[in-house]
Amino acid sequence: MNTRDNEAKSKAVDSLLNFETVKYYNAESYEVNRFNDAILKYQVAEWKTNASLAFLNQTQNLIIGLGLLAGSLLSAYFVTEKKLQVGDFVLFGTYIIQLYTPLNWFGTYYRMIQSSFIDMENMFELFHEEQEVDSKFPSQVKQSSLRSHIGVVPQDTVLFNDSIRNNIRYGRVTASDKDVEEASLAADIHERIITFPEGYDTQVGERGLKLSGGEKQRVAIARTILKAPRIVLLDEATSALDTQTERNIQASLAKVCANRTTIVVAHRLSTVINADQILVLQDGHIAERGRHDVLLAKGGIYAGMWMEQQQAESTDSASDTEIKDKSTEKLQAPSNKGN
């Protein structure tokens, strides 16, 4: 019953957290049916548990009633035979009832204890999980100390259901409002925030769903800028941004990352051309390493990716120019025709 209960709660929480996906694919009825199936399985297990408890209690009551009846008849017979006094008969009834009353709750207590044991087993299973990183082995520095000096800008930014100000301040909870606004300016999001009706007090919603992907990414960048860590990890930190905004933030990140160790994970090679060391990963192994110009001169994997991206950007630029030219022709056509 405990297992089925956990499954039902898990399905409910999972579907509620991912409600956007449910709405995208019009899968409300599917999720309701999944939850309904889980509830039905839980109810079957609950019925078995309650039925077994009721059967146990009724069996106990039957045994207790028969035992009390047999004992009372035997005691009454001994009273008539002068082997026992009336007080002995009362004493027997008092003792036997005091004995049976706790036993009558045996099934309920057993169920409660068994349920607690199951929960304890799950808890002890967590204790036996091995940590991926054991502080006893990073020997000169503790894990918490290392993390305090690392700032991360992930590709998929998840925000708290709180104000924009508090989400940015999460990088350094003791920061003042002025510090928060300066970090926002550096992340090129301050001007956008002040256009909101509530400004920095705007609620971002569950996981930041009220903000666009680029806005969430810039909030994460501002949060990291506010933390001012010694090591900066940028995991596709500008993947959701347009070209102009990316250039603005790249300039800001260059200032933030000055005199700091910066690790950049990127597929867009323009973001890593100034790196001191570029590692090209393929199939989980380092295939090439070196600076931008050295890797281009090799003519290997990196050079191939660079050429492909340059060609793609050229094609996109040409397409944009062609679209603009056609738009201009359409605008000029009526005037030419009129002349």
C-alpha positions as CSV (number, residue, x, y, z in Angstrom):
1,M,0.0,0.0,0.0
2,N,2.9,2.4,0.8
3,T,4.5,1.6,-2.5
4,R,1.3,2.2,-4.5
5,D,0.8,5.5,-2.5
6,N,4.3,6.7,-3.5
7,E,3.6,5.8,-7.1
8,A,0.3,7.7,-7.2
9,K,1.9,10.8,-5.6
10,S,4.9,10.6,-8.0
11,K,2.7,10.6,-11.1
12,A,0.6,13.5,-9.7
13,V,3.6,15.7,-9.0
14,D,5.3,14.8,-12.2
15,S,2.3,15.7,-14.4
16,L,1.8,18.9,-12.5
17,L,5.4,20.1,-12.7
18,N,5.4,19.4,-16.5
19,F,2.0,20.9,-17.2
20,E,3.3,22.9,-20.2
21,T,4.2,19.6,-22.0
22,V,0.8,18.2,-21.1
23,K,-0.9,21.2,-22.6
24,Y,1.3,21.2,-25.7
25,Y,0.2,17.7,-26.6
26,N,-3.4,17.9,-25.3
27,A,-2.6,15.0,-23.0
28,E,-4.8,15.9,-20.0
29,S,-7.0,12.8,-20.4
30,Y,-4.0,10.6,-20.7
31,E,-2.5,12.0,-17.5
32,V,-5.8,11.7,-15.7
33,N,-6.0,8.1,-16.8
34,R,-2.5,7.4,-15.6
35,F,-3.3,8.9,-12.2
36,N,-6.6,7.1,-12.1
37,D,-4.8,3.7,-12.7
38,A,-2.3,4.5,-9.9
39,I,-5.2,5.4,-7.5
40,L,-7.1,2.2,-8.4
41,K,-4.0,0.1,-7.6
42,Y,-3.5,2.0,-4.4
43,Q,-7.2,1.4,-3.5
44,V,-6.9,-2.3,-4.2
45,A,-3.8,-2.5,-1.9
46,E,-5.6,-0.4,0.7
47,W,-8.7,-2.6,0.5
48,K,-6.5,-5.7,1.1
49,T,-4.8,-4.0,4.1
50,N,-8.1,-2.9,5.6
51,A,-9.8,-6.2,4.9
52,S,-7.0,-8.2,6.5
53,L,-7.1,-5.8,9.5
54,A,-10.8,-6.2,9.8
55,F,-10.5,-10.0,9.5
56,L,-7.8,-10.0,12.2
57,N,-9.9,-7.9,14.6
58,Q,-13.0,-9.9,14.1
59,T,-11.1,-13.1,14.6
60,Q,-9.6,-11.7,17.8
61,N,-13.0,-10.6,19.1
62,L,-14.4,-14.0,18.4
63,I,-11.6,-15.7,20.2
64,I,-11.7,-13.2,23.1
65,G,-15.5,-13.6,23.3
66,L,-15.4,-17.4,23.3
67,G,-12.5,-17.5,25.8
68,L,-14.3,-15.0,28.1
69,L,-17.6,-17.1,27.8
70,A,-15.8,-20.4,28.5
71,G,-13.8,-18.9,31.4
72,S,-16.9,-17.3,32.9
73,L,-19.0,-20.5,32.7
74,L,-16.1,-22.5,34.2
75,S,-15.8,-20.0,37.1
76,A,-19.5,-20.0,37.7
77,Y,-19.4,-23.8,37.8
78,F,-16.6,-23.7,40.4
79,V,-18.6,-21.2,42.4
80,T,-21.5,-23.6,42.5
81,E,-19.2,-26.4,43.6
82,K,-17.8,-24.1,46.4
83,K,-14.4,-24.3,44.9
84,L,-14.4,-20.5,44.2
85,Q,-16.0,-17.6,45.9
86,V,-18.0,-14.9,44.1
87,G,-15.1,-12.5,44.5
88,D,-12.9,-15.0,42.7
89,F,-15.3,-14.9,39.7
90,V,-15.3,-11.1,39.6
91,L,-11.4,-11.2,39.9
92,F,-11.3,-13.6,36.9
93,G,-13.4,-11.3,34.8
94,T,-11.4,-8.2,35.7
95,Y,-8.1,-9.9,34.9
96,I,-9.2,-11.4,31.7
97,I,-10.7,-8.1,30.4
98,Q,-7.4,-6.3,31.3
99,L,-5.5,-8.9,29.4
100,Y,-7.7,-8.9,26.3
101,T,-8.1,-5.1,25.9
102,P,-4.5,-4.5,24.7
103,L,-4.7,-7.6,22.5
104,N,-7.8,-6.1,20.8
105,W,-5.6,-3.3,19.4
106,F,-2.9,-5.7,18.3
107,G,-3.8,-5.5,14.6
108,T,-3.9,-1.7,14.5
109,Y,-0.6,-1.4,16.2
110,Y,0.9,-4.1,14.0
111,R,-0.2,-2.1,10.9
112,M,1.3,1.1,12.2
113,I,4.6,-0.5,13.1
114,Q,4.8,-2.3,9.8
115,S,4.2,0.9,7.9
116,S,6.9,2.7,9.9
117,F,9.3,-0.1,9.3
118,I,8.7,0.2,5.5
119,D,9.4,3.9,5.6
120,M,12.5,3.3,7.7
121,E,13.7,0.8,5.1
122,N,13.4,3.4,2.4
123,M,15.3,5.9,4.6
124,F,18.1,3.4,5.3
125,E,18.4,2.6,1.6
126,L,19.2,6.3,1.1
127,F,21.9,6.1,3.7
128,H,23.6,3.2,1.7
129,E,23.7,5.3,-1.5
130,E,27.3,6.0,-2.3
131,Q,28.3,9.6,-2.9
132,E,29.7,10.4,-6.3
133,V,32.1,12.8,-4.8
134,D,33.6,12.0,-1.4
135,S,35.1,15.0,0.4
136,K,37.6,12.7,2.1
137,F,39.3,12.2,-1.4
138,P,39.2,16.4,-3.1
139,S,42.1,16.1,0.3
140,Q,43.1,19.8,0.5
141,V,39.7,21.3,0.0
142,K,36.1,20.5,1.1
143,Q,33.3,20.2,-1.4
144,S,31.3,23.0,0.2
145,S,34.3,25.3,0.1
146,L,35.0,24.4,-3.6
147,R,31.4,25.1,-4.6
148,S,31.4,28.5,-2.9
149,H,34.1,29.6,-5.3
150,I,32.4,28.2,-8.5
151,G,29.8,30.1,-10.4
152,V,27.7,28.2,-13.0
153,V,25.6,29.5,-15.8
154,P,23.7,26.4,-17.1
155,Q,22.1,26.0,-20.5
156,D,18.7,25.2,-18.9
157,T,18.2,27.8,-16.2
158,V,15.7,27.0,-13.5
159,L,14.4,29.9,-11.3
160,F,12.6,30.0,-8.0
161,N,8.9,31.1,-7.9
162,D,10.0,34.4,-6.5
163,S,10.8,37.9,-7.6
164,I,13.5,38.7,-10.2
165,R,15.4,40.6,-7.5
166,N,15.5,37.6,-5.1
167,N,16.4,35.2,-8.0
168,I,19.4,37.4,-8.9
169,R,20.3,37.9,-5.2
170,Y,20.5,34.1,-4.8
171,G,24.1,34.4,-6.1
172,R,25.0,36.3,-2.9
173,V,22.1,36.6,-0.5
174,T,23.7,39.4,1.5
175,A,23.9,41.7,-1.6
176,S,22.2,45.0,-1.6
177,D,19.6,46.2,-4.2
178,K,22.2,48.4,-5.8
179,D,24.5,45.3,-6.2
180,V,21.7,43.4,-7.8
181,E,21.0,46.2,-10.3
182,E,24.7,46.5,-11.2
183,A,24.8,42.8,-11.9
184,S,21.7,43.1,-14.0
185,L,23.3,46.0,-16.0
186,A,26.4,43.8,-16.6
187,A,24.1,41.0,-17.8
188,D,22.3,43.3,-20.2
189,I,18.9,42.6,-18.6
190,H,18.4,45.8,-16.4
191,E,16.6,47.7,-19.2
192,R,14.3,44.8,-19.8
193,I,13.4,44.4,-16.1
194,I,12.5,48.0,-15.6
195,T,9.9,47.7,-18.4
196,F,7.9,45.2,-16.4
197,P,5.0,46.7,-14.4
198,E,6.5,45.6,-11.1
199,G,10.1,45.9,-12.1
200,Y,12.5,43.9,-10.0
201,D,9.6,42.7,-7.8
202,T,8.0,40.8,-10.8
203,Q,7.2,37.2,-9.9
204,V,8.8,34.8,-12.4
205,G,6.4,31.9,-11.8
206,E,7.2,28.2,-11.5
207,R,10.7,27.5,-12.7
208,G,10.7,31.0,-14.3
209,L,8.0,30.2,-16.9
210,K,6.9,33.8,-17.1
211,L,10.3,34.8,-18.6
212,S,11.6,33.9,-22.1
213,G,14.6,31.6,-22.5
214,G,16.9,34.5,-23.1
215,E,15.7,36.4,-20.1
216,K,16.1,33.4,-17.8
217,Q,19.6,32.9,-19.1
218,R,20.5,36.6,-18.5
219,V,19.1,36.3,-15.0
220,A,21.4,33.3,-14.4
221,I,24.4,35.3,-15.8
222,A,23.5,38.2,-13.5
223,R,23.3,35.8,-10.5
224,T,26.8,34.5,-11.3
225,I,28.2,38.0,-11.8
226,L,26.8,38.9,-8.4
227,K,28.5,35.9,-6.8
228,A,31.8,37.0,-8.3
229,P,33.4,33.5,-8.1
230,R,37.0,32.5,-8.7
231,I,36.0,29.8,-11.2
232,V,33.3,30.4,-13.8
233,L,31.5,27.6,-15.6
234,L,29.5,28.6,-18.7
235,D,27.5,25.8,-20.1
236,E,26.0,27.1,-23.4
237,A,25.5,30.4,-21.5
238,T,24.3,32.3,-24.5
239,S,22.5,29.6,-26.5
240,A,19.1,31.3,-26.1
241,L,20.2,34.8,-27.0
242,D,20.2,36.7,-30.2
243,T,23.5,37.8,-31.9
244,Q,23.5,41.4,-30.6
245,T,22.6,40.5,-27.0
246,E,25.2,37.7,-27.1
247,R,27.8,40.2,-28.1
248,N,26.8,42.6,-25.3
249,I,26.9,39.8,-22.8
250,Q,30.2,38.4,-24.1
251,A,31.8,41.8,-23.4
252,S,30.3,41.7,-19.9
253,L,31.4,38.1,-19.3
254,A,34.9,39.0,-20.5
255,K,35.1,41.6,-17.7
256,V,33.7,39.2,-15.1
257,C,36.0,36.4,-16.2
258,A,39.1,38.5,-16.1
259,N,41.7,37.1,-13.7
260,R,39.4,34.1,-13.1
261,T,39.5,30.5,-14.4
262,T,36.7,30.2,-16.9
263,I,35.4,26.9,-18.3
264,V,33.2,27.3,-21.4
265,V,31.1,24.5,-22.8
266,A,29.9,25.6,-26.3
267,H,28.8,24.3,-29.7
268,R,28.9,27.9,-31.1
269,L,32.6,28.2,-31.7
270,S,32.5,32.0,-31.9
271,T,32.2,32.0,-28.1
272,V,35.5,30.2,-27.5
273,I,37.8,31.7,-30.1
274,N,39.7,33.7,-27.4
275,A,40.1,30.8,-25.0
276,D,43.6,30.0,-23.8
277,Q,43.0,26.3,-24.4
278,I,40.3,24.7,-26.5
279,L,39.4,21.0,-26.0
280,V,37.5,19.3,-28.8
281,L,35.6,16.3,-27.5
282,Q,34.5,13.4,-29.6
283,D,33.0,10.1,-28.3
284,G,33.9,11.1,-24.7
285,H,37.6,11.7,-25.5
286,I,39.7,14.7,-26.2
287,A,40.3,14.6,-30.0
288,E,42.1,17.9,-30.3
289,R,43.4,20.7,-28.1
290,G,45.1,24.1,-28.5
291,R,44.3,27.7,-29.3
292,H,41.9,28.8,-32.1
293,D,44.5,29.6,-34.7
294,V,46.5,26.4,-34.0
295,L,43.4,24.2,-34.4
296,L,42.5,25.9,-37.6
297,A,45.9,25.3,-39.0
298,K,45.6,21.6,-38.2
299,G,42.6,21.3,-40.5
300,G,41.0,18.7,-38.2
301,I,37.7,18.4,-36.5
302,Y,37.7,21.9,-35.1
303,A,38.6,23.4,-38.5
304,G,35.8,21.5,-40.1
305,M,33.2,22.6,-37.6
306,W,34.4,26.2,-37.9
307,M,34.1,26.2,-41.7
308,E,30.6,24.7,-41.4
309,Q,29.4,27.3,-39.0
310,Q,30.9,30.1,-41.0
311,Q,29.1,28.8,-44.1
312,A,25.9,28.5,-42.2
313,E,26.1,32.1,-40.9
314,S,26.9,33.3,-44.5
315,T,23.9,31.5,-45.8
316,D,21.7,33.0,-43.1
317,S,23.0,36.5,-43.8
318,A,22.4,36.0,-47.5
319,S,18.9,34.8,-46.8
320,D,18.1,37.8,-44.6
321,T,19.5,40.2,-47.3
322,E,17.3,38.5,-50.0
323,I,14.2,38.8,-47.8
324,K,14.9,42.5,-47.2
325,D,15.5,43.1,-51.0
326,K,12.2,41.5,-51.8
327,S,10.4,43.5,-49.2
328,T,11.9,46.7,-50.7
329,E,10.8,45.7,-54.2
330,K,7.3,45.2,-53.0
331,L,7.3,48.6,-51.3
332,Q,8.7,50.3,-54.4
333,A,6.5,48.5,-56.9
334,P,3.3,50.6,-56.5
335,S,5.2,53.9,-56.9
336,N,7.0,52.6,-60.0
337,K,3.7,51.5,-61.5
338,G,2.1,54.8,-60.7
339,N,4.9,56.7,-62.5
